[in-house]
Amino acid sequence: MKERVILGIDPGSIIMGYGILLVLDNKPKLEALGVIQLGKYVDYYLRLKKIFERVLGLIDTYHPDELAIEAPFYGKNVQSMLKLGRAQGVAMAAALERDIPIFEYAPLKIKMSITGNGNASKEQVAGVLQKYLHIPQESMLPQLDATDGLAAAVCHFFQSSRPTVEKKYSDWKDFIAKNPDKVRKK
């Protein structure tokens, strides 16, 4: 039985959402869902320290094989984007501390992968995930940051579970050169 664990994170400096996806024989199952509440810490740098410690704690508890994280998107407020980028960087540093490969996805890519609509609302993403992973209503959290973290993990599962083409060719001539047995000459 092939098993892997994906930690998905929706970075934030006030609330950071996470989801742990257990994949058994290429079938995903929710392992854990939660948020890291950081608003109680007034000192921004203490928040960053707490992000690092809590992400390390999640890694040491669930032993993920991969980290899928939402990339900061360009917004009008440069300060907010900077804070979000720092929170993301600290979470990534925790994964790097434990030698876990990191996969970054744009919010549009995550929403598109989960709902088929890159402009889907957080509620729509949560609803699709609840149905897809058969999550009981009582296990859903009111903070949609948690399901956003889970969405990053599920997006990574979808992206990494695709069949891969073993051979790559630059053009037809290259294909023919590498596959002479598949070419019939008249």
Order of alpha helices (4+ residues) and beta strands (2+ residues): beta-beta-beta-alpha-beta-alpha-beta-alpha-alpha-alpha-alpha
